[in-house]
Amino acid sequence: MREDDGRESMLLCSSTQSGSVIHSSPDRSIEQRRSWHTDSPSTGPDHRHQAQRTPGLLQRCFKMKIDTSLTMPLLPEALSQAGLQFSVATEEDFDDIMAMSKDIYGGLDYLPTRYTNWMQDANRTVILARKEGKVIALESVVVIDDGETMLVEGLRVAPQERGKGVAGVLLRFCSELIKAKYPDVKVCRLTRDDKLRPKDFEKYRIITKQGILLVRFRAEELKLRLSELGLSEDIHSSVWATPSNVGPVHLNHTAINQLYLTTDLMKGVIPNGTIIQDWQPFKVLRSNLDILFKKDIDWLVDDVSNPTVASLCTFPFRVPIGEDWYYLNIDMFGKDLNLARQQFLYHLQRHTSTLKGYVMCQMFLDPPLWKPMADFCHNALKVERVKEYTEQCVVEADVI
Ligand SMILES: CC(C)(COP(=O)(O)OP(=O)(O)OC[C@H]1O[C@@H](n2cnc3c(N)ncnc32)[C@H](O)[C@@H]1OP(=O)(O)O)[C@@H](O)C(=O)NCCC(=O)NCCS
């Protein structure tokens, strides 16, 4: 359906115990549209038309108009959101998005760095919600796992609009949109670091949990500290070796493909068959590795023939905490503390050798490793811990 063709189509909502079920119209081509908006309940001919088709919904639902020609009734709990407009984000929306994202994720917002790439990502849809023309919420969905998973990312609502149901409406709206655009999508995944409520467990299955260790330091100071500890600038030097291993092995793409795709060796290392990289959970599939290969990441493993610990580290990127602030994201898999520590030091060494400025380093690791690793950061590296133990939770729900 073209944006201006004036045809009408329906998306009807009803509630179930596990959340919402949305029955869509035969015309599922709404992805071609660039903007949608919600209306108050009693205006316009669409509403009467809707009532004739679904009288039971009349009392319960407001309608959501899509480009004035499509209608979608909102769930009852979202009634307060009548008046939202939805649109596909463009490059021009960047400043408005940043304006409502101040202090988000404790200053570790990756969006300023990633936004341009997001706009060019063929499998990604970024949706904005506006109220009275002003951007008040964003959600991004990228389709991964050979087209079977919609991964929800970047969700944010402007501070003054939180707690009113905006995120819920946006999540449901995007889910419908993605189902229409990618009919093979079967599950929705997201990564959360807040405390899940009993209601969330009705909705989601837990795929895996990782502890989150957040530390900060000045790159130049850590570099000094590492050399005091005898860690040479040459990351291939023997200082990384222990009696039982030769030190971390840096994998290139060929080695990664071989290890992850042609052997079962990583099964016991990565949690629940999932490579989590900077909040994104990927199944071990060639298509996902191809996505990961487009990013600047260091892949380490302790031993290619018998891996126990593996880690992925982003190259440092700027975050909007202030001038000269960088973020280093390390995803650590495996349960051996010594090997994990060794890989952590390798990543720090590699990335602080030339960096100037402050670094927020966030490491995701097996929960029992959190405390000893936090102690190591404090006692040996003398870096400052930013927060106490929190968890990253990868959750999944079936797309109905
Ligand atoms: C988290 C945030 C988006 C919630 O927005 P909100 O409009 O106040 O949330 P709502 O009032 O719609 O109620 C919560 C709904 O959002 C969902 N939600 C809350 N936090 C969520 C999260 N981190 N990821 C996905 N969904 C989340 C809840 O499950 C709930 O869904 P339901 O309506 O199906 O039960 C908002 O507080 C925010 O922008 N916080 C700062 C950014 C942030 O932490 N984003 C989370 C990314 S991990």
The ligand as a MOL file (V3000), in Angstrom:
LIG
                    3D

  0  0  0     0  0            999 V3000
M  V30 BEGIN CTAB
M  V30 COUNTS 48 50 0 0 0
M  V30 BEGIN ATOM
M  V30 1 C 12.6980 2.1160 30.7240 0
M  V30 2 C 11.7890 3.1860 30.0940 0
M  V30 3 C 11.9600 3.1380 28.5920 0
M  V30 4 C 10.3380 2.8470 30.4590 0
M  V30 5 O 9.5030 3.8010 29.8460 0
M  V30 6 P 8.0190 4.0900 30.4000 0
M  V30 7 O 7.2550 4.7800 29.3380 0
M  V30 8 O 8.1320 4.7910 31.6980 0
M  V30 9 O 7.4680 2.6300 30.6250 0
M  V30 10 P 5.9460 2.2220 30.6650 0
M  V30 11 O 5.2210 3.1910 31.5360 0
M  V30 12 O 5.4290 1.9950 29.2990 0
M  V30 13 O 5.8950 0.8560 31.4240 0
M  V30 14 C 6.8180 -0.0980 31.3090 0
M  V30 15 C 6.6310 -0.9650 30.0590 0
M  V30 16 O 7.8700 -0.9150 29.3600 0
M  V30 17 C 8.5180 -2.1590 29.5430 0
M  V30 18 N 9.8950 -1.8930 29.9180 0
M  V30 19 C 10.3620 -1.2640 31.0000 0
M  V30 20 N 11.6960 -1.2680 30.9660 0
M  V30 21 C 12.0520 -1.8850 29.8400 0
M  V30 22 C 13.2840 -2.2000 29.2540 0
M  V30 23 N 14.4290 -1.8740 29.8220 0
M  V30 24 N 13.2840 -2.8740 28.0980 0
M  V30 25 C 12.1260 -3.2290 27.5260 0
M  V30 26 N 10.9330 -2.9730 28.0400 0
M  V30 27 C 10.9100 -2.3030 29.1870 0
M  V30 28 C 7.8300 -2.8640 30.6580 0
M  V30 29 O 7.9570 -4.2810 30.5330 0
M  V30 30 C 6.4170 -2.3840 30.4600 0
M  V30 31 O 5.7960 -3.1370 29.4380 0
M  V30 32 P 4.2820 -3.5950 29.5950 0
M  V30 33 O 3.4960 -2.3470 29.3660 0
M  V30 34 O 4.1110 -4.6090 28.5060 0
M  V30 35 O 4.1660 -4.1490 30.9800 0
M  V30 36 C 12.0970 4.6110 30.6240 0
M  V30 37 O 12.0420 4.5960 32.0220 0
M  V30 38 C 13.4400 5.1400 30.1770 0
M  V30 39 O 13.5580 5.7660 29.1170 0
M  V30 40 N 14.4800 4.9170 30.9980 0
M  V30 41 C 15.8140 5.3350 30.6660 0
M  V30 42 C 16.3950 4.4970 29.5490 0
M  V30 43 C 16.4190 3.0290 29.8620 0
M  V30 44 O 16.8050 2.6160 30.9320 0
M  V30 45 N 15.9970 2.2090 28.8620 0
M  V30 46 C 15.9970 0.7700 28.9990 0
M  V30 47 C 16.9330 0.1630 28.0360 0
M  V30 48 S 17.5950 -1.3790 28.6600 0
M  V30 END ATOM
M  V30 BEGIN BOND
M  V30 1 1 1 2
M  V30 2 1 2 3
M  V30 3 1 2 4
M  V30 4 1 2 36
M  V30 5 1 4 5
M  V30 6 1 5 6
M  V30 7 2 6 7
M  V30 8 1 6 8
M  V30 9 1 6 9
M  V30 10 1 9 10
M  V30 11 2 10 11
M  V30 12 1 10 12
M  V30 13 1 10 13
M  V30 14 1 13 14
M  V30 15 1 14 15
M  V30 16 1 15 16
M  V30 17 1 15 30
M  V30 18 1 16 17
M  V30 19 1 17 18
M  V30 20 1 17 28
M  V30 21 1 18 19
M  V30 22 1 18 27
M  V30 23 2 19 20
M  V30 24 1 20 21
M  V30 25 1 21 22
M  V30 26 2 21 27
M  V30 27 1 22 23
M  V30 28 2 22 24
M  V30 29 1 24 25
M  V30 30 2 25 26
M  V30 31 1 26 27
M  V30 32 1 28 29
M  V30 33 1 28 30
M  V30 34 1 30 31
M  V30 35 1 31 32
M  V30 36 2 32 33
M  V30 37 1 32 34
M  V30 38 1 32 35
M  V30 39 1 36 37
M  V30 40 1 36 38
M  V30 41 2 38 39
M  V30 42 1 38 40
M  V30 43 1 40 41
M  V30 44 1 41 42
M  V30 45 1 42 43
M  V30 46 2 43 44
M  V30 47 1 43 45
M  V30 48 1 45 46
M  V30 49 1 46 47
M  V30 50 1 47 48
M  V30 END BOND
M  V30 END CTAB
M  END
